[in-house]
Amino acid sequence: MTNREFRAALAAILLLAALLRGLFPTADPPWRSTVGVVWHDEGAWTHNARNKALYGAWVQDQWNPVYVAPVFTGLEYASFELFGVGLRQARLVTEAAGVLSVLLLALGVRRVSGNAAGVYAGALAASSYVYVTYDRAATMEGLMAAFIVASWFCSARAEREPRWGAAAGVMAALAFFTKAAAAFYVGALGLAAIMEFIPREGGSHTSSPEGETVASAFRRNRVVALWTLAGLAAAFAVIGALFVLPHWRDYQFYNWQISVTRKPSYDLASLAQRVTWFPVLHDTLSRAWPELFLTLLGAWQIASRWRQSTHAERLLLLWVALGSLELLVHDDGNERRYVFLLPAMAAFAALALARRVFEFRKPATLVGWLAVPLVFYCCYVAAAPLVRLLYLHDVHEHVLRSTVRLSAAAALIGGALTLFVLRRKSSVQLFIVPAGAVLALIGLVSWDLYQFAGWAHGRTYKNYEAMVALGAALPPGTPVQGKLANGMALENRIRPIFIGHGFGNYADRKERDDVRYILTYTDPKIGYEGSQIEDVLAAYPGWRIIMMFPVAESPSGHDTAALIEKRARH
């Protein structure tokens, strides 16, 4: 593929990415076949940006996600200031970031493996149904993933222009302050940089200029590492001095007490459950199974020729490995936590399709023994999303356990065969014929477009219409309690008062006699958001429903929100 052909293909890919992210901007996220987007989280996470745009101050009550996601909040505020407060404007931030991430992923993969690989990566990221869906929602996951992609692109470019390593560090810091879950990537970037100080004897770097010696490549990569570490240190120092330290108590509360101590347990049984449920609990890996399979093959190939891999390839492997480890250790209970894996999986799949060959070398004895459990677990991760298809619409615990057992049996067989082959041969090569690579790309993109078309055909606008109707019913400035009040606040001017479970206006939730209304679901059930809503209603036994709004949240799509007057007037 010539450079001119690459530019033309990339322009078409970016147009596709923009269309998929920008069409039907106020439509409800998927609910028939959900991918985990919770629509009422959009208003909750943009709360401080909305406060600043409408009322001139970030903090108006005891719910302040600005301390969780200052970068996300700042960009949302910029959108509100430029274009006004609304659902379209809130989603514009992640939509634009998603398109940029497609561009940067394509350019980064191009630097690693050429024009064709860059086109493959861009096409897969542009059309990825789950990735597109999160880019269409005003939540943090899509923006965090975009900053990670930007950092990886800067690292790939730094192999030729070392100063770009500093930009990689800055982008990683911005990803972390978009959502602290990006801590894994900060660790991956730092670890990849530190590893560049370990001499690698023999071999050559595939991205090195022709004629460059191993020693000169080592010196160049060490400079890249220094720039990267400097960028990381400088970015964290500046943000820490200007934002974290001045607001330390709030920052520590939101990022530790809420995000860590309230999360799942870390006992051995809980960890074992997360390890086994990781590939079967959600649909994300099933929807993108071919990319997952190619990612596993590509990761093992990079690991088997670690010394000869480029800096960008090693960082890509660490991105997936440490990110998955964070999910296993911390929390894989929500599907949104898997989003950051999707661009990396697109990159791995693109590299595989463009190179069309996998070579696996037998590792050294000690490393080989250490790799045995990973071989079986990778086989399990590859098998489980396929087995899950047998129980696609049933996620009860006993069904998950059956899925785990069947997947484990498949992993034992696959792992044993893999080890048997590697024991008999020093290396194994797998090939993809050229026509097969092109057909695979067409098939993967078509599958994602089919999923998007299915959502678009049956799309609804219930949540947007409910926001507009609420604004017509209540005058601007009306205080309303409840998480759902935040979710329904983007197309009106009410003053939502978020009630979390143990945080966010929780302490005085039963004593807010100054607040006349509360918003909550009545279908699927009253207090569907949490028991804290039921606490408020129990404290006001005379409450009555004064208005109902059709909304779409559960897989039925026929849900109902209610505006409730806490003290009925006689």
Secondary structure as UniProt FT lines:
FT   HELIX           3..22
FT   TURN            25..26
FT   TURN            32..33
FT   TURN            39..40
FT   HELIX           41..45
FT   HELIX           47..55
FT   HELIX           65..67
FT   HELIX           70..83
FT   HELIX           87..113
FT   HELIX           115..127
FT   HELIX           129..135
FT   HELIX           140..158
FT   TURN            159..160
FT   TURN            162..163
FT   HELIX           164..178
FT   HELIX           180..182
FT   HELIX           183..195
FT   TURN            196..197
FT   TURN            206..207
FT   TURN            210..211
FT   HELIX           214..239
FT   HELIX           240..244
FT   HELIX           245..247
FT   HELIX           248..252
FT   HELIX           253..258
FT   TURN            259..262
FT   HELIX           268..277
FT   TURN            278..280
FT   HELIX           284..287
FT   HELIX           289..304
FT   HELIX           306..308
FT   HELIX           311..329
FT   HELIX           335..338
FT   TURN            339..340
FT   HELIX           341..355
FT   STRAND          357..361
FT   HELIX           365..388
FT   HELIX           389..391
FT   TURN            392..393
FT   HELIX           397..424
FT   STRAND          427..431
FT   HELIX           434..457
FT   HELIX           462..473
FT   TURN            476..477
FT   STRAND          479..481
FT   HELIX           483..487
FT   TURN            490..491
FT   STRAND          495..497
FT   TURN            507..510
FT   TURN            513..514
FT   STRAND          517..523
FT   TURN            526..529
FT   HELIX           531..539
FT   TURN            541..542
FT   STRAND          544..551
FT   TURN            555..556
FT   STRAND          559..565
//
